Amino acid sequence: MNRMKELAKFASGFEAFHALANAYFWMSGMSLMLFGVATTPQMHLASALVNAAFAGGLGAYAWRRSKEGSAP
């Protein structure tokens, strides 16, 4: 198996977790103070959408079948 695809599978799950965590923070209306920056629920929504897009892209790459060696 291709090592880059295995790494992409891990990263996809990692980003999916962050998307779900940010979606939870957004739905609960939570505000956090991280490194002196106050995050708002709107920032959590934007982060959830970006993380979900990354997770989807990485997942599509990771589980895509290669054309080489595939049965007709």
C-alpha positions as CSV (number, residue, x, y, z in Angstrom):
1,M,0.0,0.0,0.0
2,N,1.2,3.5,-0.8
3,R,2.5,5.3,2.3
4,M,1.2,8.6,1.3
5,K,-2.3,7.2,1.0
6,E,-2.0,5.7,4.5
7,L,-0.9,9.1,5.8
8,A,-3.8,10.8,4.0
9,K,-6.2,8.3,5.7
10,F,-4.9,9.2,9.1
11,A,-5.0,13.0,8.3
12,S,-8.5,12.6,7.0
13,G,-9.7,11.2,10.3
14,F,-7.7,13.8,12.3
15,E,-9.4,16.6,10.3
16,A,-12.8,15.0,10.6
17,F,-12.4,15.0,14.4
18,H,-11.6,18.7,14.4
19,A,-14.6,19.4,12.1
20,L,-16.9,17.6,14.6
21,A,-15.3,19.4,17.6
22,N,-15.7,22.8,16.0
23,A,-19.3,22.0,14.9
24,Y,-20.0,21.1,18.5
25,F,-18.5,24.4,19.8
26,W,-20.5,26.3,17.2
27,M,-23.8,24.6,18.1
28,S,-23.3,25.1,21.8
29,G,-22.4,28.8,21.3
30,M,-19.0,28.3,23.1
31,S,-16.4,31.0,23.1
32,L,-12.8,30.2,23.9
33,M,-9.7,32.2,24.6
34,L,-6.7,30.6,22.8
35,F,-3.3,32.2,22.9
36,G,-4.8,35.6,23.5
37,V,-7.4,35.3,20.7
38,A,-11.1,35.1,21.6
39,T,-12.8,32.7,19.3
40,T,-16.5,33.2,18.5
41,P,-19.1,30.7,17.5
42,Q,-18.9,32.1,13.9
43,M,-15.1,31.3,13.9
44,H,-16.0,27.7,15.0
45,L,-18.4,27.4,12.1
46,A,-15.8,28.6,9.6
47,S,-13.2,26.2,11.1
48,A,-15.7,23.3,11.0
49,L,-16.4,23.9,7.3
50,V,-12.7,24.2,6.4
51,N,-11.8,21.1,8.4
52,A,-14.6,19.2,6.8
53,A,-13.4,20.2,3.3
54,F,-9.9,19.1,4.1
55,A,-11.2,15.8,5.5
56,G,-13.2,15.2,2.4
57,G,-10.4,16.0,0.0
58,L,-7.9,13.9,1.9
59,G,-10.4,11.0,2.2
60,A,-11.2,11.1,-1.6
61,Y,-7.4,10.9,-2.3
62,A,-6.8,8.2,0.3
63,W,-9.5,5.8,-0.8
64,R,-9.4,6.5,-4.5
65,R,-8.5,3.4,-6.5
66,S,-5.5,3.5,-8.8
67,K,-6.0,2.8,-12.5
68,E,-2.9,0.6,-12.5
69,G,-3.6,-3.1,-11.7
70,S,-7.4,-2.7,-11.4
71,A,-9.6,-5.3,-12.9
72,P,-11.8,-4.3,-15.9
